[in-house]
């Protein structure tokens, strides 16, 4: 398990290690950022507004809508597994179920009862703009509201499962950073009602997932060992 800190762009740009080994990357961003999904090609972010607010705009190499990262406001932990690992699954959607189950196990130790979405992509009129407005395989809801987002990057050598758990949910902070068309689309639904924060301290949430991984939450396959690195 490795702890890494730095700008969101540098953390998202990390490649799979060579060789790929089972690893949990615990990330801390050092500044606010809007992270665009790989499929978002139309203008989404107002670059001038983002620059004025000191918000980095980056693109991840996995699908989905935009994610607003703010230091201390979410838990970002990515899980890396090689393609010959018991945690690997050839089915792209089913491959993320175990990630969601680990998160629900972790959150349960903090008194938060979550449910893993074990189905296909559930879109809303806003999900092509805002990631947490939709629901995908392996993602976790509490009371019907999304609290854990999951995406993945796959190669023939392995997969990087990217996970973000909200500590609080403030969609109104993202809206001023969007271009008018994207902001209008985002607000076709009540964004306040589609997601929620787990309302627990960041350190407790991180520790809960790492403990669940170390206990073998992923199909009995344990993560173990701790280390530190800088991006």
C-alpha positions in Angstrom: 0.0 0.0 0.0 1.5 3.3 -1.0 0.5 6.9 -0.1 1.1 9.5 -2.8 0.4 13.2 -2.9 0.5 15.8 -5.6 -1.5 17.6 -8.3 -4.5 15.6 -9.6 -3.1 15.6 -13.1 0.2 13.9 -12.0 -1.7 11.3 -9.9 -4.1 10.4 -12.7 -1.2 10.2 -15.2 0.6 7.4 -13.3 1.1 4.3 -15.3 0.8 0.8 -14.1 4.0 -0.4 -12.5 6.3 -2.8 -14.3 5.8 -5.5 -13.3 2.2 -5.0 -12.2 1.7 -6.1 -8.6 -1.3 -5.9 -6.4 -1.2 -2.4 -4.9 -3.4 0.1 -3.2 -2.5 3.7 -4.0 -3.9 6.2 -1.4 -3.9 9.6 -3.0 -4.0 13.2 -1.6 -4.5 16.1 -4.0 -2.6 19.2 -3.1 -5.1 21.5 -4.8 -8.7 21.6 -6.3 -9.3 20.1 -9.7 -12.0 19.1 -12.1 -11.2 15.7 -13.6 -12.9 15.1 -17.0 -13.8 11.6 -18.2 -12.0 10.2 -21.2 -15.2 10.3 -23.3 -16.1 14.0 -22.6 -15.2 15.7 -25.8 -17.6 18.6 -25.9 -16.5 21.7 -23.9 -17.4 21.1 -20.3 -15.3 23.4 -18.1 -15.0 27.2 -18.4 -11.2 27.5 -18.5 -11.2 31.1 -17.5 -13.5 30.5 -14.5 -11.4 27.5 -13.4 -8.1 29.5 -13.7 -9.6 32.3 -11.8 -10.6 29.9 -9.0 -7.2 28.2 -9.0 -8.8 24.9 -10.1 -6.7 22.5 -12.2 -8.5 20.9 -15.2 -7.3 17.4 -16.1 -8.5 14.4 -18.0 -8.4 10.8 -16.8 -8.0 7.8 -19.0 -11.2 6.2 -17.9 -14.8 7.0 -18.8 -17.6 8.9 -17.0 -18.5 12.5 -16.2 -16.5 15.2 -14.4 -15.4 14.8 -10.8 -14.6 17.8 -8.6 -11.7 17.1 -6.3 -11.0 19.3 -3.3 -8.3 18.5 -0.7 -9.7 16.8 2.3 -13.2 16.4 0.8 -13.0 12.9 -0.6 -11.1 9.7 -0.2 -9.3 8.7 -3.4 -7.8 5.2 -3.4 -6.9 3.3 -6.6 -6.4 -0.5 -6.6 -4.0 -2.1 -9.0 -4.1 -5.8 -9.9 -2.2 -7.8 -12.6 -4.1 -9.7 -15.3 -3.1 -13.1 -13.7 -4.5 -12.1 -10.3 -7.6 -13.8 -8.8 -9.1 -10.4 -8.6 -8.9 -10.0 -12.4 -12.1 -10.6 -14.4 -12.4 -10.6 -18.2 -15.9 -9.1 -17.9 -15.3 -5.3 -17.7 -18.5 -4.6 -15.7 -18.3 -7.6 -13.3 -14.6 -6.8 -12.7 -15.6 -3.9 -10.6 -18.1 -5.7 -8.3 -15.4 -6.8 -5.8 -14.2 -3.2 -5.5 -17.7 -2.0 -4.4 -18.0 -4.9 -2.0 -14.8 -3.9 -0.3 -16.0 -0.4 0.0 -19.4 -1.5 1.5 -17.5 -3.7 4.0 -15.3 -0.8 5.0 -18.1 1.6 5.4 -20.1 -0.8 7.5 -17.4 -0.7 10.1 -18.1 3.1 10.3 -21.9 2.6 10.7 -22.6 3.4 7.1 -24.8 0.8 5.3 -24.0 0.8 1.5 -25.3 -1.2 -1.5 -23.2 -2.2 -4.5 -24.7 -1.6 -7.9 -24.3 -4.9 -9.7 -25.8 -3.9 -13.0 -25.1 -1.9 -16.1 -24.7 1.8 -16.4 -27.7 3.8 -15.0 -27.6 7.2 -16.7 -29.5 10.4 -15.9 -29.9 13.6 -18.0 -26.9 15.0 -16.0 -24.5 12.0 -15.8 -22.7 12.8 -19.1 -21.5 16.0 -17.4 -21.3 15.1 -13.7 -19.9 11.6 -12.7 -21.8 11.3 -9.4 -25.1 11.9 -11.2 -25.0 8.4 -12.8 -24.4 5.0 -11.5 -22.1 2.3 -12.9 -21.0 -1.3 -12.0 -19.4 -1.7 -8.6 -20.4 1.8 -7.4 -21.9 2.2 -4.0 -25.1 3.9 -2.8 -26.4 4.8 0.6 -30.1 5.3 0.8 -30.2 5.4 -3.0 -27.6 8.2 -3.3 -24.2 7.5 -4.7 -21.3 7.8 -2.3 -18.5 5.8 -4.0 -17.5 6.2 -7.7 -15.6 3.5 -9.5 -13.9 3.4 -12.9 -11.1 1.4 -14.4 -8.2 1.5 -16.8 -7.2 -1.9 -18.3 -4.3 -3.1 -20.3 -3.2 -6.7 -21.1 -0.9 -6.5 -18.1 -3.4 -5.4 -15.5 -6.1 -3.0 -14.3 -6.2 0.2 -12.2 -9.5 0.5 -10.4 -10.0 4.2 -9.6 -12.3 4.9 -6.6 -13.5 8.1 -4.9 -15.6 8.2 -1.9 -17.4 11.5 -1.0 -17.0 12.9 2.5 -19.5 15.6 1.6 -21.4 16.5 -1.6 -21.5 20.1 -2.8 -22.6 20.1 -6.5 -23.1 23.9 -6.3 -19.4 24.3 -6.1 -18.9 22.7 -9.5 -21.6 24.6 -11.4 -19.7 27.9 -11.7 -16.8 26.1 -13.3 -18.9 24.7 -16.2 -19.6 26.3 -19.5 -23.3 27.4 -19.8 -24.5 24.4 -21.9 -22.9 21.9 -19.5 -24.3 23.7 -16.5 -27.8 23.7 -17.9 -27.5 20.0 -18.7 -26.2 19.2 -15.2 -29.1 20.9 -13.6 -31.8 19.0 -15.5 -32.1 16.9 -12.4 -31.8 17.7 -8.7 -28.1 17.2 -8.2 -28.5 17.5 -4.4 -30.5 14.2 -4.4 -28.3 12.0 -6.5 -25.2 11.7 -4.3 -24.2 12.2 -0.7 -21.1 12.2 1.5 -20.5 9.5 4.1 -20.0 12.2 6.8 -17.0 10.5 8.4 -13.4 11.8 9.0 -11.1 11.2 6.0 -8.5 9.3 8.0 -11.2 6.9 9.4 -12.5 6.2 5.9 -9.1 5.5 4.5 -8.2 3.3 7.4 -11.4 1.4 7.1 -10.8 0.5 3.4 -7.2 -0.5 4.0 -8.3 -2.7 6.8 -10.9 -4.4 4.7 -8.4 -5.0 1.9 -5.9 -6.4 4.4 -8.6 -8.7 5.7 -9.3 -10.1 2.3 -12.5 -8.4 1.2 -11.7 -8.9 -2.4 -12.7 -12.6 -3.0 -10.5 -13.6 -0.1 -7.4 -12.0 -1.7 -5.5 -9.9 0.7 -3.6 -6.6 0.2 -0.8 -6.2 2.6 2.3 -4.2 3.4 2.5 -0.4 3.7 4.8 2.1 2.0 5.1 5.8 1.1 5.9 7.5 -2.2 5.7 10.9 -3.7 4.3 11.4 -7.2 
